[in-house]
Every structure is written in structure tokens, then in C-alpha cells.
Amino acid sequence: MRSVSLAGVVMVLAASLAAPSAATEDPADEASPVARGLIVSSDVSDEGLEASAQEQAEEVGPVEVVQVAGLTDDLQTVRFDEPVPYDDAAEIADALTEQADVEWAVPDGRVVAQAASPVTPDDPLFGSQLQLWDSAASTAGGHSTKAPAFWRTSRGAGVVVAVLDTGITQHTDLRRRTVPGYDIVGADRDAAGRPLPAGHPDRYYTANDGDGRDADATDPGDWVPAGDARCHGLLAPKVDSSWHGTHVAGIIAAEQDNGTGISGIAPDARVQSVRVLGRCGGWDSDVLAGITWASGGSVSGLPRNPTPAAVLNLSLGSEYTSASAAASACRAYDTVLDGARSRGSVTVVAAGNASGPVAASTPAACRHVVAVAATGRSGRPAVYTNRGSAVDVAAFGGDASRDGSAVLSTIDTGVTTPAGPGYARRQGTSMATPAVAGAAALLRSAGVPASSVETVLRRSVQPHPTTGGDVCTTSTCGAGVLDLSRVPVTVGLTVKTTRRAYGSSAAYPVSVRIDGRHPARGRVELRRGSTVLARATLSKDGTARLKVKGSAWRIGRNDLRVVHQGGRRSSVRTVTVTKATPTVRMSVPSSVGSRTRARMSVRVTAAGVARPAGRLDVYDGRRRIASATLTSAQQGRRTIVLPRLARGDHRLRVVYTGSSTVAKKSSASRTVRSR
């Protein structure tokens, strides 16, 4: 059994930052929002609107209306003598909107270049969580995960994420976010592979909790005393407890809107602590047992997991001297990971922190895992991250040596044994991995099947930066940097539909919400560039449902933006539209005469496309023997007269070539005997 270590424990211990104090880590106080006037849609003259606005303003306070002027053909501006608190302007706007001749009114607020997070919870350290939303970046959210862009759709409710790690300590931000887990770390073994006998001083050295496998997955600490020589030859100097599992768990699912600490990527998900690491790391056999148990499989001597995890987070790994050695070690992992996948679990694994090839790291190089590399704030690869073609996606993991950044999350404040909850910044692929695991939980909660999660994650990325020195490519750091604002349409983030056909007459619903303490009124437009796809009127809570005709979509990427007639604009959401997947059925006699011409009936259907059109080709083996055109007027049905078939058996099939709206597809083969 080879020892397994924390993915990035060296970087964590060498470059982790001290736990923040309330004084240094609370987000900086922001100036209170103000408005310099109102934007109004009405049929009232400038003079009449000025009088009405002044009347309503006097009800609020010492606000003087100094000017009313046209803004566009449809809009007017009401200017105050000086900026007023946004809440006061909103109150005046609400009062004006009650008038019959005013369609809507909204404050004329200040717009800043750096877009704020679309959702801002009341967790006081949220502004310091670069893995969620980098508000100081030159682009909205920078190279963070942009998880707040997804929270309007899902926050992970109903999904369990297993954290296979050192265990989790008691923490204010986690106590309501867990389900029962299990401690897999058993007794250490002797040179012959037998468990050390009862009473042996090293029997539970790795476990460090005085007992073997049990239902208590709490982290007792993984410190190593100075001068200790019992760490299997791996460590000798004094090492403080890492509280690694607690830090990982907080990144995934720290409680949101509890007025304390931080928020997780998937704050409504549940974390299951599966303890597989202790002092000096752990053993492959324990990790393999942990993967099986967490995913709902059977492990000898353990009860079944009553709440199997939909997502498994493995911020751990072993580094080998060669890719071939790692491939050999993957044989055991591949078997267990295949089982987890068959039970519906998605496994997310750290690429490793050896600044080397991921092909030499397990389980990152093994089958059926989502391997994660780490980046800094600029999206460039962190100096420590492993790289290679086995990496699936990158995510922010901190890069203290280049930009001073790290990932803020939950820890325990004890040096050796647990002492109480705290927060600290750490870096590593160990920190990037739970960001992706949290994203997987959001996708599963939103209805994405387990078999599609990896595909959606690889498509929900922003491209790797191409300038600035050391950069990633798709062959070294995966498909791109995780960006949850780019989740494609199949998830229903923006377009609430499972039918993705282009050119259909069906209408696809789109959900819109205007953020703000005072919900906006009036109308919104959904635009792709300058093209308006749909319009709707906002309800009182600032939401709207728009209908987009199927014919309005483009195959491939659609960059959408919601524009409020009061001037506010949403960030761009990318919707990926695919051609409809057809079903091709054919009917033909199983036996025909060699001197007759058989008739074949063909039916083509495609979800969301009422009348698929295109070309039909009939093949006898590899030889095309007939062709026909399917028009929209034929409503997907066509009869094809076949040529005379020579005596003997003929393997016939139909190939539908597809169209601009429907993908190519062939039918099942059918054997016809010619007599």
C-alpha cells in the first residue's frame, strides 16, 4: 500500500496565511448607494411630471426637483438638486408609478466599471472570497468561479458532497451543512501486512484518534511531534495540524446568510465527512474503501452509507516517478472509480502540487475523474500545479508567490488538537478541487445527470489567458478556467427547457430577475447583440418570464444580455444551443420478390421540431441504393420505392442527413430476404 498525501499539503504549510481577524478581513465599508434623480416612462408632459415628482419628493424629505427632460423618445429624466440615498429615490419612484399615466419609474443610480457580485449574502467575509467573485478584477468576477451567477438557479439543495480527507471539525459555518459520515482510517499494519496488535504504541498512529473504523469522522488533528520517527519515513520535523478537510468542506458548502464567516460554492448542499487521511497522510486501501462507501457501495465490515454522495471530493493524491508507475497504481483506482460512476457519483480530484506532469499523479491520472489544476487571480497556472492532458478543468486555487492570493475558508484554530472555529487562507490544487466539486453539486441540483456533469463543467469555462508569461493551454490545464456564469442552456440556468431544437416553433421560457434592494419595474428585453429576442414586463418582485421562439436561436453559442428599460443591464450569459436529436424509424417487408420493387416507409421525428426536413439515403450494406428528399410538408414521413434486390439477404438501413435544425442520424439495420 502506497501512502497518499494531501493534495498541496506542502504548499499549504509553506505558504498558508494566518487566520484573518475581524478587523482585517471584513469587506471594506462601501459608500452607500445614491441616485441623482429618476428615469421615468410616462405620457405626462415635462411640466406635469416635474410637479408630480416634486410632490412625491416632499413626502420623503428635503429633495428638490430641478429639471425634467427627455432622455429618449420613450423616456424622461427627473433631476434632483443633489444626489440622495438610493432608498429615498426608490420610494419617490414607487409613489410615481402608482399614478395612472406613469408606466414605471426607477432611480437614476450610479454605475461603476467593476461589476459587483449578482448575489451578495450577508456573510461578512464574502468580499474576501476570491474563489466566489473577485470584485476587484478588471472584468466582472475576474477568474473566480462566479458561483453567485448560478445561485439564482440553484444553490445545491438536495445534493450530498463527500469530502474524502482528514475529517471535519466542529465549526459554526458547517454544523448545519453536514450529514453523517464515516472514519475509514483503521489500525496501522506491520511489515507482513497484519494490523498492529492491541496495545502496540503505533496501532492507531495514522488514525490518531485511539480507535479504528467507526461512525465518528471528526478530525482529531494530524500533527507530527518534533523528532518523531514513526511517520513511515515520510516526515520528521514538527508539523502542526492542517485541518485540511475542514478547509475543503467550507469551500464547498459553508452556510450562507447566517451573518457569520463565509459562503460555500454550493451553500445549500450537504457535506459528508469520509475520513481517509490522518497523520502523514493515508493509505490507498483506505481511500479506495472511502470512495466505495461514499458512493453507496459495499465495503467489508462497514454498514451501507444511508446517504450516498452525488459528488466525491478528493483533494489528495500520490506522486510517482513516472507515468507508467502511476498507470500501474491506477488499476485499483480504476476499478473502484468505475463502481462509483456506475452508482451515479461524480468524482473530482486534485491534479497535484508537484509542478510536474499530472500523468504521474494518482488518482488524478486515473479513469472517470474530473481532474483539477489550480490558477492564480489572473487565470495563469499556479506555480505549484501539476499539468497535462489528463487535466479536465482549472479553477482558482491561489498563487501566493506571484500575486499574494489564496483561498479563504474554514479551519480549526488549534495547533494540534481542535480548539474552536476559525478561518484561514490556503493555496493548492486541494483548494481548487472543492470549487469544482461545489460546481458539480450546483449542476446536479439543477437537474444535470451525473453522466453529463463533466461535459457541462468542461463547457462552463472562460478561455485560458494567452498573455502574461507562463500560461495554460487546453492540453496542459484543461478546457479553461471554471466560470459558472457560462453554464450552457442544457442546465436551464437561463433557458428553462430540456428541448434544445433550433428552428422550432416552440417557445422557450427564460427567467429574468432584476437585482436590487428595491425590485425594478417596467419592461425588460432579452438581447443577443443588438437583436431583441423577447420582451416582458417585470412583476412586483422584479422578475419576469420571457418566451423566445425556437427560430430565434442560433446553433452554437448565443451571448445573451437582459436590458432593463431603466438603463440597467445584466452580465452576459452564454447559452449553447444544439441541433435537435432525431429518431429515424423504417418499415420494410422482411421478404420480397427479386422481380418486384419493395416499398420502405420512413419516419423521422425530433423533439421540438414539428416538421423535420432533409435527405434520406437507403444503404444495402455500404452501397447506397436509393435516395429521397424529405420536405417539411411531409411532416416527417416518406415512402421510398427500392430498386429490385438480387436474391439473398440484404442488410438495409436509412441515413437521415439532417438539416440546419436537426442532427444527422441513421436507423437501425433491417435484414430483408429477396426470393
Order of alpha helices (4+ residues) and beta strands (2+ residues): beta-alpha-alpha-beta-alpha-beta-beta-alpha-beta-beta-beta-alpha-beta-beta-beta-alpha-beta-beta-alpha-beta-beta-beta-beta-alpha-beta-beta-alpha-alpha-beta-beta-beta-beta-beta-beta-beta-beta-beta-beta-beta-beta-beta-beta-beta-beta-beta
